[in-house]
Structures are given as structure tokens and as C-alpha cells.
Amino acid sequence: MLDKLKAPKGAVKNRKRVGRGEGGGSGKTSGKGGKGQTARSGGSIKPGFEGGQMPLQRRLPKRGFTNANKVPARIVNLGRIALAFTAGEIVTPETLIDRGIIKSGKGPVKVLADGECKVALTIRANMFSAGAIEKIKASGGAAEVI
């Protein structure tokens, strides 16, 4: 009975027949409007083209540089670590993830000097700022680079 199958009503539409006379609704210019570049086959205008006028992206000055090789670090402030850990604990990226201080993911962990550190902690991270190392050592702790 496969030869008797039919699509449901309204599922099949007739294709648009262009250029078959004005009575069809899309005769004469076949839906392409008037004359000009866009009325021609293959005639398209590139994005940003302004008719020969110098395009905006070329008129504006270019400044700066983006390093393609930069590895974005997950940053943690020292004050946040000091609140979450007690004296004598060892702080690693895994323990930071467990306590919800940083999100799990890729990239090195960098400790910054923002905040106060009154407890002696051993902090193991990929990177430290110079101020963070000073504060950690002043509180009696240790900063170890992984």
C-alpha cells in the first residue's frame, strides 16, 4: 500500500514559478526589483562595501595588539583564600575548586595580592604576583609554584 500514501493536506506547496508573465504575480522582473547590480545574476555586494567610499572599518584607526598565544589564568585573590582556609592547611587548585573559590576548568591558577592574609598557609599555584608572595611570606606561609 506504499503507492497509496499521501502527504497531509497543506504539507506540499507548489514551487514559485518566476518570469512566466504578469498574471503569475512574479513576472517581468521575476522578484528582482528594478535595474542595477543586485538585479544581475551573480551580482552581490560584499559586507562593508559602501559604493566605493572608503569603508568604515578602513577609516577608523587601528590600535593595540592581541596576543594569540596568551593562556588565560584563573585568578584568585589572597584575601578570599585566607577566609576559606585555616592556618597550616595546604592550598592547591583542587582544594580551591572543592571550596568553590574557582571554577573547575582548564588554565593555570594565579594568586593575586588583593586582601589581607593573617593565617600561615602553604599555597601551591601556577603563578603568583610579587605582592602576593610578599604577603604570604609575611604571614609565615609559603608560596610554591607548581
One Martini backbone bead per residue (centre of mass of N, CA, C, O) as a GRO file, in nm:
protein
  146
    1MET     BB    1   0.050   0.068   0.004
    2LEU     BB    2   0.271   0.283  -0.073
    3ASP     BB    3   0.119   0.404  -0.333
    4LYS     BB    4  -0.114   0.550  -0.129
    5LEU     BB    5   0.049   0.762  -0.015
    6LYS     BB    6   0.000   1.082   0.161
    7ALA     BB    7   0.019   1.393   0.221
    8PRO     BB    8  -0.078   1.623   0.410
    9LYS     BB    9  -0.262   1.886   0.426
   10GLY     BB   10  -0.029   2.153   0.346
   11ALA     BB   11   0.266   2.021   0.300
   12VAL     BB   12   0.238   2.087  -0.010
   13LYS     BB   13   0.403   2.310  -0.226
   14ASN     BB   14   0.420   2.515  -0.474
   15ARG     BB   15   0.630   2.643  -0.677
   16LYS     BB   16   0.790   2.927  -0.779
   17ARG     BB   17   0.699   3.094  -1.081
   18VAL     BB   18   0.919   3.273  -1.266
   19GLY     BB   19   0.881   3.451  -1.556
   20ARG     BB   20   0.536   3.394  -1.649
   21GLY     BB   21   0.407   3.656  -1.610
   22GLU     BB   22   0.190   3.881  -1.461
   23GLY     BB   23  -0.030   3.672  -1.360
   24GLY     BB   24   0.171   3.521  -1.148
   25GLY     BB   25   0.316   3.783  -0.978
   26SER     BB   26   0.636   3.706  -1.104
   27GLY     BB   27   0.711   3.890  -1.332
   28LYS     BB   28   0.937   4.044  -1.536
   29THR     BB   29   1.159   4.072  -1.268
   30SER     BB   30   1.137   3.816  -1.079
   31GLY     BB   31   1.180   3.963  -0.784
   32LYS     BB   32   1.436   4.187  -0.850
   33GLY     BB   33   1.326   4.444  -0.942
   34GLY     BB   34   1.519   4.650  -1.070
   35LYS     BB   35   1.800   4.772  -1.147
   36GLY     BB   36   2.128   4.659  -1.131
   37GLN     BB   37   2.343   4.478  -0.951
   38THR     BB   38   2.121   4.300  -0.786
   39ALA     BB   39   1.969   4.203  -1.064
   40ARG     BB   40   2.202   4.028  -1.117
   41SER     BB   41   2.376   3.765  -1.183
   42GLY     BB   42   2.611   3.755  -0.924
   43GLY     BB   43   2.508   4.019  -0.783
   44SER     BB   44   2.708   4.128  -0.513
   45ILE     BB   45   2.760   4.268  -0.190
   46LYS     BB   46   2.986   4.324   0.022
   47PRO     BB   47   3.060   4.344   0.330
   48GLY     BB   48   3.117   4.700   0.378
   49PHE     BB   49   3.022   4.817   0.124
   50GLU     BB   50   3.016   5.185  -0.002
   51GLY     BB   51   3.040   5.251  -0.319
   52GLY     BB   52   3.370   5.339  -0.284
   53GLN     BB   53   3.378   5.428  -0.025
   54MET     BB   54   3.541   5.447   0.256
   55PRO     BB   55   3.532   5.229   0.485
   56LEU     BB   56   3.492   5.217   0.818
   57GLN     BB   57   3.719   4.997   0.883
   58ARG     BB   58   3.936   5.201   0.730
   59ARG     BB   59   3.891   5.480   0.884
   60LEU     BB   60   3.970   5.357   1.137
   61PRO     BB   61   4.180   5.320   1.384
   62LYS     BB   62   4.456   5.119   1.468
   63ARG     BB   63   4.485   4.940   1.783
   64GLY     BB   64   4.688   4.730   1.920
   65PHE     BB   65   4.707   4.393   2.082
   66THR     BB   66   4.672   4.032   2.032
   67ASN     BB   67   4.757   3.751   2.196
   68ALA     BB   68   4.736   3.424   2.077
   69ASN     BB   69   4.923   3.278   2.324
   70LYS     BB   70   4.746   3.335   2.552
   71VAL     BB   71   4.691   3.225   2.886
   72PRO     BB   72   4.423   3.202   3.075
   73ALA     BB   73   4.379   3.281   3.403
   74ARG     BB   74   4.290   3.179   3.724
   75ILE     BB   75   4.183   3.403   3.961
   76VAL     BB   76   4.307   3.477   4.302
   77ASN     BB   77   4.252   3.607   4.607
   78LEU     BB   78   4.403   3.614   4.913
   79GLY     BB   79   4.157   3.689   5.092
   80ARG     BB   80   3.981   3.445   5.004
   81ILE     BB   81   4.169   3.224   5.109
   82ALA     BB   82   4.186   3.316   5.412
   83LEU     BB   83   3.874   3.260   5.466
   84ALA     BB   84   3.869   2.936   5.373
   85PHE     BB   85   4.129   2.896   5.553
   86THR     BB   86   4.342   2.747   5.775
   87ALA     BB   87   4.599   2.703   5.956
   88GLY     BB   88   4.832   2.483   5.778
   89GLU     BB   89   4.721   2.461   5.511
   90ILE     BB   90   4.685   2.323   5.184
   91VAL     BB   91   4.690   2.496   4.875
   92THR     BB   92   4.507   2.401   4.588
   93PRO     BB   93   4.329   2.382   4.306
   94GLU     BB   94   4.143   2.155   4.419
   95THR     BB   95   4.059   2.299   4.686
   96LEU     BB   96   3.937   2.548   4.546
   97ILE     BB   97   3.713   2.390   4.403
   98ASP     BB   98   3.581   2.258   4.655
   99ARG     BB   99   3.521   2.558   4.791
  100GLY     BB  100   3.432   2.760   4.540
  101ILE     BB  101   3.650   2.974   4.428
  102ILE     BB  102   3.682   2.803   4.173
  103LYS     BB  103   3.656   2.683   3.865
  104SER     BB  104   3.641   2.433   3.672
  105GLY     BB  105   3.928   2.386   3.452
  106LYS     BB  106   4.127   2.544   3.251
  107GLY     BB  107   4.423   2.655   3.353
  108PRO     BB  108   4.589   2.857   3.535
  109VAL     BB  109   4.681   2.962   3.866
  110LYS     BB  110   4.638   3.290   4.015
  111VAL     BB  111   4.786   3.487   4.269
  112LEU     BB  112   4.670   3.766   4.441
  113ALA     BB  113   4.709   4.056   4.673
  114ASP     BB  114   4.420   4.082   4.749
  115GLY     BB  115   4.413   4.135   5.067
  116GLU     BB  116   4.424   3.958   5.370
  117CYS     BB  117   4.695   3.766   5.552
  118LYS     BB  118   4.700   3.595   5.877
  119VAL     BB  119   4.756   3.310   5.772
  120ALA     BB  120   4.937   3.012   5.756
  121LEU     BB  121   5.014   2.915   5.422
  122THR     BB  122   5.022   2.664   5.170
  123ILE     BB  123   5.072   2.767   4.834
  124ARG     BB  124   4.965   2.607   4.528
  125ALA     BB  125   5.068   2.742   4.211
  126ASN     BB  126   5.143   2.869   3.897
  127MET     BB  127   5.093   3.175   4.002
  128PHE     BB  128   5.241   3.492   4.117
  129SER     BB  129   5.248   3.773   4.270
  130ALA     BB  130   5.465   3.970   4.432
  131GLY     BB  131   5.267   4.060   4.660
  132ALA     BB  132   5.172   3.774   4.741
  133ILE     BB  133   5.442   3.662   4.838
  134GLU     BB  134   5.490   3.868   5.061
  135LYS     BB  135   5.228   3.810   5.228
  136ILE     BB  136   5.277   3.509   5.279
  137LYS     BB  137   5.555   3.539   5.423
  138ALA     BB  138   5.457   3.741   5.649
  139SER     BB  139   5.247   3.508   5.767
  140GLY     BB  140   5.428   3.222   5.743
  141GLY     BB  141   5.422   3.116   5.466
  142ALA     BB  142   5.394   2.947   5.137
  143ALA     BB  143   5.514   2.971   4.792
  144GLU     BB  144   5.427   2.737   4.535
  145VAL     BB  145   5.536   2.631   4.229
  146ILE     BB  146   5.404   2.406   3.986
   0.00000   0.00000   0.00000
